[in-house]
Amino acid sequence: MENQNNQPPERKTRNWKKYFKVLAIANGIVLLLLLLLIFLPAFSPAPEPPKEAQFDSSDSSEFTISSTKANVNELINAYIDKELNDNSDNYAVVLGDDAVELSGGITAFGIRIPLKMTLEPRVQENGDLILENKEISLGSLSLPNDKVLKYIDKYYNMPEWVSINPDEETIYVAVTQMELQNDLHVEVEEFDLPNDNLSFKLYVPNDTIGL
């Protein structure tokens, strides 16, 4: 006796094609909405770079601190965990062999898409850092770097002394404007990742050490 549950081959083919079309349409809608989510921040005004504050070192003692990528990396991510963890899209910073890597993710419509940025550091004369974008990957999508940076600027929780310039594809890290205890002041002197040579100037107010 022929099994009545067996569908004819032509019907099976039609069902498979129908399900495939539904899946393709659903994926297309998700991709379209994600692209809109990325491109919409392009209409937001670009953030102004941090205003440089004049630092008077006459009443402070200067110290030079040398460190390694591992130590500075641990300090950076400890700061992120303590100050910037708001249970949203968390991110991490890694000081690599020759570049700074920022990794995280973008969550859109229940889907988390991995994000990775490769940045080249440049020390400024005033002791700040500029991170110049070299490469951005957002899952398997190929999107303009400036659009991704605008998304990050809008949705990622960055400290006040970090500003993103999507047009120039850079991140300005105003180290000299960090608010530290006891009015300490820090400036970057060397940030040589390939040679693992990182040094900073630390200014300590004289009254803090009893002078």
C-alpha positions, 0 to 999 in steps of 0.5 A: 500500500502506498504511503499517503504521507509521502508528498509528490516530488513536485510539491516538495520542490514547491515547498522548498522554494517557498521556504527559501524565498521567505528566508531570503526576504527575512534576511533582506529585511534584517540587512536593510534595517541594519543598514538604515541603523548604521547610516541614520547617524550620518545626519547627526552633527559631528562632535567638536574636538575637546578644547585644549586646556592650558596646564601650568606645571610651575607648581608641580614636580615632573616624573617620567614613567616607563611602562609596557603594553601589557601593563597599560592594556590592563589599566585601560580595560580596568577603567572600562570595566569600572567606569563604562560598563552599562550593560549595553554593547561592551567593548575591549581595547588591546594594544597589539604589536603595531596598532591599537585594536578595539573590539566589541559588537553592534546589537540590532534586532536581536542579532549581535554583529562583531565589530573590530577596529584597527587604529594607529596611534600618534602622539601629539605635541601636547601629550594627547593621542590621535588614533587613526583608523586603519581598518574596520570590520563589521561582521561580513558587511562592507560599510564605509568607515566614517558611517561605522564611526558615526554609529560608534560615536552615537551608541558607544559610551565613551569618556568625555575626553575621547572624541570621534571624528568620522570625517577624518576617521580618527579618535582623539584621546585627550589624555591631558584632560583626564580627571585624576585624583589629587590633581595629577596631570598626565601626558603621553611622551612615547607610544611605540607599540612595535618596540614595546616602549610606552612612557608618560609624564606625570605631574604631581602638585608640590603640595600633594607631596608636602613641598 
